[in-house]
Amino acid sequence: MDMYTTGFLNRVVRQLDPDPAAYFINTFFRTEQAEESEEIHFDVTDEEPRISPFVSPLREGRLVEHEGYTTNTFKPAYIKDKRVFNAQAPIKRVPGEPILGSYSAAERTRILLGQALRNQNTMLTRREEVMASEVLRTGKSTISGEGFETVVVDFLRAAALTIAPLTGNARWSETATAAPLANLETWSGLILTNGGGVARDVIMDPVVWSWMRQNTDVENLMDTRRGSQSAGELGPLATQYSARNVATIGDFNIWLYQDPYIDEDGAAGLMMPSGTVLLVNGANLEGVRHYGMVQDFDAAHQAQRAFSKSWTIEDPSQRILLMQSAPLVVPYRPNCTLGAEVLNGGA
């Protein structure tokens, strides 16, 4: 079978692990939805904590309006990841091959193709993870790229759920005066009163945790012995993807997460910007990874997460491998998240 046919390439892509280690999308955006249109349509639920009305049993029932939601339409940015193999690629030793070489050119070609497909898949996942990080922290997603005018997709999260950077003695690095536990309780209450339910997952970068655990109030609650009766425990460093569950304080689960990435311009970034804290009610968030139509005749304009194709150039002899996707990460209930910056707010 020709391993460069469109059908074969896309079968390989579908068989690859669709979710390389990426904490946010695997935890909070597990559902995938593809649409056979250039635009993506998604609903943002506008829920309020209403109560049932009292009415006399002898009178007609009182009309209660249905919960509202807003249907949004967005044309997502398009991903086109192109790789070039020249005719000399199968001649050279591939990583992991014995120094003197033991693979044939055909075997090296298969290895190189597999490596390229896996890398394209991993890069797409990492792009989705960066989008998910911004959505969870800010309630928005900034889409920009070559030939694409910068657009901010606002999921209309309540303004109160984006916390202004803490300043002065309130910063968590001021261990004698900061009140991280009181902050968490207050912020959890904001999520609840804005219709986001009970948020128990607290996600932070390791730098924040290194300061938080030195706080006097936190230290007084901590006990390093598992199974203790203390209000807070240091947990084993349980791993979920690349996040670590390091402690439980009251009913808050504390997670550390800090994956690096390199953007398309070569600049280094962090999935959790230093000094950042997230509160998330993952059970109610209803996070979805949406994908728009692949705009390619060979894909028959179908909706799918990613589409791969390959072709050759005669002179000089080259093979091109292209992966395309049109992703958007969407929280259907954006008020289930809160973002705060707790360290770097100035004096």
GUNUGU-325416 format. One record per atom (N, C-alpha, C): residue in three letters; x, y negated, z. Coordinates in pm, whole numbers, plus 50000, padded with zeros to 5 digits. Layout:
alaXYZ
...
This chain:
met500845012050000
met500005000050000
met500884987550000
asp500484977649919
asp501204964949914
asp500934957150043
met501984955250124
met501774948750254
met501574933750242
tyr501674928450121
tyr501474914050104
tyr500094910650051
thr499244920550030
thr497894917349986
thr497144910050097
thr496204901750057
thr495444893850154
thr494724902950254
gly494124913750204
gly493404922750293
gly494314929150397
phe495504933650354
phe496434939950447
phe496934930050551
leu497314918050507
leu497814907950599
leu496794904650707
asn495544903050669
asn494534899250766
asn494124910650858
arg494264923050811
arg494054934350901
arg495144934551008
val496384931550966
val497484930951062
val497244919951164
val496824908251117
val496584896951207
val495494900451308
arg494424906951262
arg493344910651354
arg493794920851458
gln494774929351421
gln495264939451514
gln496284933951613
leu496844922251581
leu497774916051675
leu497024911951800
asp497734911251911
asp497124906352034
asp496634892252009
pro495294889852011
pro494784876451979
pro495064866352089
asp495434871252206
asp495614862352320
asp496964864452388
pro498064860052324
pro499324860252396
pro499194852452526
ala500124854552617
ala499994848852751
ala499644834052745
ala498414830952774
ala497914817252774
ala496814816452878
tyr497104810752990
tyr496224811453107
tyr494874804653084
phe494884792353032
phe493654784653021
phe492644791152928
ile493064794552805
ile492084799652710
ile491624813752747
asn492514821652808
asn492124835152848
asn491214835152971
thr491294824753051
thr490514824253174
thr489224816353158
phe489304804853090
phe488164795653087
phe487514794252949
phe488154799352844
phe487614798052708
phe487684811552637
arg487024821352695
arg487144834952643
arg486284837452519
thr485204830152505
thr484264832552394
thr484774826052266
glu484654833252154
glu485004827652023
glu483754826451938
gln483674815451863
gln482544813551773
gln483044807151644
ala482774813551531
ala483194808351401
ala481974804051322
glu482114793051248
glu481004787551170
glu481374786551023
glu480474790750938
glu480734790250794
glu480354776550739
ser480984766450794
ser480804752750746
ser482084745150778
glu482264733950710
glu483454725850733
glu483424719650872
glu482214717850926
glu482054711451055
glu481714721651162
ile482064718251285
ile481734726451401
ile480594719751476
his479614727651519
his478484722551596
his478524728551736
phe478414720151836
phe478444725251972
phe477544716752061
asp476984723352163
asp476074716852256
asp476804713452386
val476534701752440
val477024698052572
val475804696552662
thr475734704752765
thr474564705052852
thr474564693452950
asp473414686852961
asp473264675653054
asp472354680253168
glu472954686553268
glu472174692053378
glu472264683053501
glu471164682353575
glu471124674953700
glu470604684153810
pro471034682053934
pro470594690754045
pro469174687454091
arg468184690354007
arg466804686854038
arg466174697154132
ile465064693354193
ile464294702554277
ile462864703254226
ser462184713954264
ser460804715954219
ser459874705754286
pro458844700954213
pro457914691054270
pro456824697754356
phe456414690954462
phe455264695354542
phe453974690554475
val452994699354468
val451684695854413
val450634703954489
ser449514697754516
ser448414704754583
ser447964716654499
pro447664728154564
pro447184739754488
pro445864737254419
leu445174726454456
leu443884723254396
leu444004713654278
arg445234709654249
arg445444700254138
arg446234707054027
glu446194701053909
glu446924706253794
glu448424705353819
gly449154715253767
gly450604715253783
gly451244703053722
arg452364698953779
arg453084687053730
arg454054691053619
leu454034683353511
leu454894686253397
leu456344683253432
val457224693053409
val458664691553433
val459384692453300
glu460134682353267
glu460854682253140
glu461974692453140
his462244697853022
his463334707453009
his464674700353029
glu465664708253074
glu467014702853085
glu467484698052948
gly468204687252946
gly468644681752820
gly470014686852778
tyr470294685552650
tyr471614688552597
tyr471804680352470
thr473044678252436
thr473384670452319
thr474114679452220
thr473644679752095
thr474324687451991
thr475284678251918
asn476544682051916
asn477584673951854
asn478134680751729
thr478564672651635
thr479154677651512
thr480534671651497
phe481514680151464
phe482874675251450
phe483584683151342
lys484314676051258
lys485134682551156
lys486534684651214
pro486904696951247
pro488164699251318
pro489374696951229
ala490494694251293
ala491764693551221
ala492084707351167
tyr492884707851065
tyr493164720450996
tyr494614724351020
ile494834737051048
ile496194742151070
ile496624749850946
lys497804746350894
lys498394753550781
lys499854756350817
asp500114768450862
asp501444772850904
asp502064780650789
lys503074774650722
lys503664780750603
lys505104785150634
arg505424797550594
arg506784802950610
arg507334806850472
val508634805250455
val509284808350328
val510364818850351
phe510334829550271
phe511364839850272
phe512084839250138
asn513404837350139
asn514124837750013
asn514594852049984
ala515144854149866
ala515494867649821
ala516634873649904
gln517384865349977
gln518484870450057
gln518064875350195
ala516824871850238
ala516384875250373
ala516474890050405
pro516034899250316
pro516084913550350
pro517494919250348
ile518464911750296
ile519834916750288
ile520564915050420
lys520204904550495
lys520874901450619
lys520344909950735
arg521204912550832
arg520814920250951
arg519744912651027
val518714919951072
val517644913651150
val517974914851298
pro517414906151384
pro517674907051528
pro517354921051582
gly518274926551662
gly518084939751719
gly518664951051636
glu519034948151512
glu519624958451426
glu521094960251462
pro521624972651460
pro523054974751487
pro523934965851400
ile525074962151455
ile525954952451389
ile526264956351245
leu526584968851220
leu526924973051084
leu525704974950996
gly524514974151056
gly523284975250978
gly522904989650951
ser521624992750974
ser521145006450949
ser519805006450877
tyr519194994850859
tyr517894994050794
tyr518064991550645
ser517104996450569
ser517074993350426
ser516474979450407
ala516604974250287
ala516024961150258
ala514504961450275
ala513884972550238
ala512434973750252
ala512024973650399
glu512794980650484
glu512504980950627
glu512674967050688
arg513744960150648
arg513954946550700
arg512814937250657
thr512334939050536
thr511224930850487
thr509984932750573
arg509674945450606
arg508514948050693
arg508704941950831
ile509914942950883
ile510204937251016
ile510044922151014
leu510604915750912
leu510524901150902
leu509084896450886
leu508304903850808
leu506894900150791
leu506154901250924
gly506364912150996
gly505704913851125
gly506084903051224
gln507374899551227
gln507824888951317
gln507174875651283
ala507074872551154
ala506474859851111
ala504994859351147
leu504264870151125
leu502834870251157
leu502604868851307
arg503424875951387
arg503284874751533
arg503594860551579
asn504624854551518
asn504994840951559
asn503924830951520
gln503334832451402
gln502244823651362
gln501064824951458
asn500744837251494
asn499634839751586
asn499904833651723
thr501144835151771
thr501514829551901
thr501464814351899
met501934808251791
met501914793651781
met500494788251777
leu499594795451707
leu498184791351704
leu497584792051844
thr497864802751916
thr497364804152052
thr497914793052141
arg499184789852125
arg499774779252207
arg499144765752175
arg498804763352049
arg498104750952013
arg496734750552083
glu496014761652084
glu494734762152153
glu494904759852303
glu495994764952358
glu496244763152502
glu496504748452536
val497234741552449
val497464727252470
val496144719552464
met495284723252369
met493974716852360
met493154719552485
ala493184731952533
ala492424735452654
ala492924727752775
ser494234726052786
ser494804718452897
ser494274704152900
glu494264697652784
glu493794683852778
glu492304683052811
val491524692552759
val490074692652784
val489794694152932
leu490484703452999
leu490244705753141
leu490674693753225
arg491754687253186
arg492264675953264
arg491484663153243
thr491044660653119
thr490494647553086
thr489034647853039
gly488534659653004
gly487194660252945
gly487174655652801
lys488334654552739
lys488444649952601
lys489484658252528
ser489474657252394
ser490474663852313
ser490914654252204
thr492204651252199
thr492764642252099
thr493304650451983
ile492764648151865
ile493144655651746
ile493894646351652
ser495124649751621
ser495914641551529
ser496874650451452
gly497304645851337
gly498234653651258
gly498464647251123
glu499294653551044
glu499664648250912
glu498434647650822
gly498144635950769
gly497004634350680
gly495664634850748
phe495664633750883
phe494424634550959
phe494384622751055
glu493394614151039
glu493274602551127
glu492994607151270
thr493714601251366
thr493554605251505
thr492124603151552
val491564613551611
val490194613251661
val490194618551804
val489454611851892
val489274616652029
val487884622552041
val487794635652067
val486514642252088
val486184641252237
asp485154633552267
asp484754631152407
asp483594640452442
phe483814649152540
phe482774658552580
phe481854652852688
leu481974639752712
leu481064632252800
leu481084637452943
arg482264641152991
arg482374644753131
arg482154632253215
ala481524633853333
ala481294622453422
ala482604615453454
ala482584602153448
ala483814594353469
ala484414596953606
ala483584600053705
ala484084602353841
ala484974614553850
leu484954623353749
leu485714635753753
leu487104634353692
thr487454622253650
thr488824619153610
thr489374609653716
ile490184614953805
ile490644607453922
ile491804598253886
ala491704585753928
ala492814576353906
ala494044581453981
pro495264579653925
pro496474584553992
pro496564579454136
leu496864588554226
leu497034584654366
leu498254575754379
thr498164566054468
thr499254556454485
thr499674555754631
gly500854549754652
gly501324546954788
gly501354559154876
asn500864557554999
asn500914568255099
asn499944579555070
ala499054577654972
ala498104588354939
ala498724599054849
arg499874595854788
arg500514605754701
arg500924617954783
trp500774629654723
trp501034641954797
trp502504643754833
ser503374636354770
ser504794636854807
ser505044629554939
glu504084621554985
glu504194615055116
glu503584624655219
thr504354634555259
thr503804645755336
thr503264641755473
ala503754630555527
ala503284626355660
ala501944619155655
thr501604613355540
thr500394605155532
thr499364610155431
ala499784618355337
ala498864623355235
ala497844632755298
ala496714634355230
ala495654643155281
ala495164652155168
pro495994661555122
pro495604669855007
pro494354678155031
leu494184683455152
leu492984691555178
leu491734683055175
ala491814671055233
ala490664661955228
ala490374657855084
asn491434655655005
asn491234652354863
asn490494663554791
leu490934675754813
leu490294687054746
leu488824688354784
glu488534686554912
glu487134687254956
glu486294676354890
thr486844664154885
thr486124653054822
thr485904655654675
trp486934660254606
trp486834662654462
trp485894674154431
ser485934684454513
ser484994695554495
ser483554690554509
gly483334681454604
gly482014675554620
gly481594667454500
leu482534660654434
leu482214653054313
leu481744662254201
ile482404673654186
ile481964683254085
ile480554688054116
leu480304691054242
leu478984696054282
leu477894685754256
thr478114673254297
thr477084662954283
thr476874658854138
asn477844661754052
asn477674658553911
asn477184670553830
gly476684680653900
gly476054691853832
gly477004702853789
gly478254702353838
gly479234712353796
gly479324724553886
gly478514725053991
gly478534736654080
gly479724736754174
val480024748454228
val481084749954327
val482394753654256
ala483384745154270
ala484704747554209
ala485654752854315
arg486164764954291
arg487064771154390
arg488484772954339
asp488684772254208
asp490024774054153
asp490744760654146
val491884759854215
val492724747954214
val494014751554141
ile494274744654033
ile495444747653949
ile496384735753953
met497654738353978
met498634727553987
met499974732153933
asp500834722553905
asp502174726353862
asp503034729053985
pro504134736353973
pro504944740254090
pro505464728454171
val505714717154107
val506224705554180
val505174700654280
val503914700254238
val502844696154330
val502774705754449
trp502844718754422
trp502764728554530
trp503924727254627
ser505114724154575
ser506274722854663
ser506084711654765
trp505324701154726
trp505014690354820
trp503804693754905
met502784699454845
met501564702254919
met501834711555037
arg502644721655018
arg502864731555123
arg503664725755239
gln504294714055218
gln505024707455327
gln504124698355410
asn502914695955361
asn502004687255434
asn501624693555568
thr501554685355671
thr501314690455806
thr499994697955815
asp498924692455758
asp497624698955764
asp497644712555696
val498344713355583
val498434726055510
val499264736055589
glu500384731455642
glu501234740355721
glu500494746155840
asn499654738255905
asn498924743156022
asn497914753955988
leu497454754255863
leu496494764355822
leu497144776955768
met498424775855734
met499084786755666
met499574797455762
asp499474809955716
asp500074821255785
asp500624830455677
thr501894833855687
thr502514841855581
thr502184856655592
arg501464860755696
arg501114874755712
arg499794877655641
arg499814886955548
arg498584890655478
arg497614897355575
gly496324894855553
gly495314900855639
gly495144893755771
ser495724881855785
ser495604874355909
ser494214868155918
gln493934862256029
gln492644855656050
gln492754840456034
ser493864835855977
ser494054821455961
ser493134816055852
ala492934802855856
ala492074796655755
ala492734796155619
gly494054797655618
gly494764797855490
gly495814808655490
glu496054814555375
glu497064824955364
glu497924822455242
leu499194826055257
leu500064826555141
leu499874840155076
gly499424840254955
gly499164852854889
gly500404858454823
pro500364870954784
pro501444876454702
pro501434869154569
leu502574868554503
leu502654861154378
leu502034869254266
ala500714871054277
ala499984878754177
ala500004871354044
thr500234878653936
thr500364872453806
thr499114874653722
gln498564863953667
gln497494864753568
gln497964856753449
tyr498334863853341
tyr498994857553230
tyr500244850653282
ser500394837653268
ser501594831153319
ser501264822153438
ala500144824453503
ala499794817153624
ala500014826153745
arg500254819953862
arg500474827453985
arg499494822754092
asn498834832354153
asn497934829354263
asn498764829554392
val499104817754444
val500074816954554
val499454815354691
ala498194811354700
ala497624809054832
ala496114808154825
thr495494810354940
thr494074807754960
thr493934798855082
ile493264787655065
ile493044778355176
ile491544775955184
gly490924780655293
gly489474780255298
gly488924788755185
asp488064782855100
asp487584790454984
asp488224785654854
phe489324778054865
phe490074773854746
phe491154784154713
asn491174788354587
asn492254796954537
asn493274787954468
ile494524788354514
ile495564779654461
ile496364787254356
trp496394781654236
trp497134787554125
trp498244778054080
leu499404783754048
leu500484776053988
leu500594779753841
tyr500724769553758
tyr500834772053614
tyr501704761253552
gln502694765553475
gln503554755753410
gln504284762053294
asp503614763253179
asp504264768353059
asp504764756552975
pro505974757652922
pro506484747152832
pro506054749752688
tyr506144739452605
tyr505914741152462
tyr506694730352388
ile506894732552259
ile507544722852171
ile506534718852065
asp506274705752052
asp505264701451955
asp505834700951814
glu504984697051718
glu505384697351578
glu506494687451545
asp506724677651634
asp507804668051613
asp509074671851688
gly509064683551753
gly510244688251825
gly510344683351968
ala509314676352017
ala509334671152153
ala508844681752252
ala509504682552367
ala509124692252470
ala507924687152550
gly507044696152586
gly505894692652668
gly505604703652768
leu504654701052859
leu504244710652961
leu502734712352956
met502264724652969
met500834727252969
met500134719853084
met500814719053198
met500334711053311
met501324699753333
pro501034687553290
pro501954676453313
pro502344675553460
ser503584672353486
ser504084672053623
ser503234662753710
gly502864667753828
gly502064659853920
gly500574661553903
thr500164671153821
thr498744672853788
thr498074683553873
val496804680953908
val495984690653979
val494644691853906
leu494164704153891
leu492864706953831
leu491974714153931
leu490694710653934
leu489674718654001
leu488714723553894
val488414736453896
val487594742253789
val486584752053847
asn485344750653801
asn484324760853824
asn484234769053697
gly485114778953687
gly485194786653564
gly483964794953535
ala483234798853639
ala482054807253619
ala480964800053541
asn480884786853555
asn479814779053491
asn480274770453374
leu481574769953348
leu482114760853247
leu481594763853107
glu481424776653074
glu481024780952940
glu481964775352834
gly483234778552850
gly484224774352752
gly484204783152628
val484264776652511
val484184783852384
val485294778952292
arg485934788352222
arg486864784952116
arg486104785351983
his485894773651925
his485174772651797
his486174772551682
tyr485754778251569
tyr486584778151448
tyr485724774451329
gly486194764551254
gly485494760551133
gly485864769451016
met485214767150904
met485414775150783
met486854773850732
val487424784950686
val488724784650620
val488494780250476
gln489064769050440
gln488814762950309
gln489824768250208
asp489574780650165
asp490484787350073
asp489664797049989
phe489834796849855
phe489074805949769
phe489364820449802
asp490614823549839
asp490974837349871
asp490284842149999
ala489894832950084
ala489174836550207
ala487674836850186
ala487244833850064
ala485824833150030
ala485104823150122
his485834813150170
his485294802850257
his484564808650377
gln485084819550430
gln484464825850547
gln484934819150676
ala484154821350780
ala484524816350913
ala485314827150986
gln486484823851034
gln487314833051110
gln488364825251185
arg488934831651287
arg489924824751370
arg491134820651287
ala491654829951208
ala492844827151129
ala492794835251000
phe493354829750894
phe493394836450765
phe494814835750711
ser495334847150668
ser496704847950616
ser496694852050469
lys497614846550393
lys497774850250253
lys499254848650216
ser499634854750104
ser501034854250062
ser501104853949910
trp502154847549858
trp502384847349714
trp503884845049690
thr504294846949565
thr505714845449531
thr505924833749437
ile507134828349442
ile507614818349347
ile508734824949268
glu508694823649137
glu509624831149052
glu511064826249059
asp511284813049050
asp512654808049036
asp512814794849111
pro513614794549220
pro514324805949277
pro513354815449345
ser513694828149352
ser512794838349404
ser512514836149552
gln511244834049583
gln510824831649721
gln509454838049744
arg509204841749869
arg507864846149909
arg507334836550014
ile506094832249997
ile505444822850088
ile504414830350171
leu504384827550300
leu503384833050392
leu502664821350457
leu501334821050444
leu500554809750494
leu499454814750587
met499344808550705
met498234811150797
met497434798350812
gln496084799350805
gln495214787750816
gln494174789850926
ser493804778850992
ser492794779351097
ser492254765351119
ala491044764551175
ala490404751551206
ala489804752451345
pro490624751351451
pro490124753851588
pro489664741251661
leu488774743451757
leu488384733151853
leu487974740251982
val488534735952094
val488224741652225
val487134733052290
val486024739452330
val484844732052375
val484374736952513
pro484204727752610
pro483544731352736
pro482064727552727
tyr481164737252730
tyr479744734252717
tyr479204727052842
arg479854729252956
arg479484722153078
arg480734714953131
pro481054703453073
pro482314696553106
pro482394691953251
asn481264690253319
asn481304685553458
asn481724696453556
cys482104707953503
cys482634718753589
cys484134717253611
thr484744706453563
thr486174704553578
thr486484690553632
leu487614689453698
leu488104676453748
leu489604676153734
gly490144664853690
gly491584663153677
gly492084651753763
ala493234654053828
ala493824643953916
ala495334643853898
glu495924632053914
glu497384630353913
glu497784625854051
val498564633954124
val498724632154267
val500114627954312
leu501064626554219
leu502434623654261
leu502994610454211
asn502704606954087
asn503474596454020
asn502724583453999
gly501864579854091
gly501034568054073
gly501654554954113
gly502944554754143
gly503584542154180
gly503534539554329
ala504144528354372
ala504274525154514
ala502964519954570
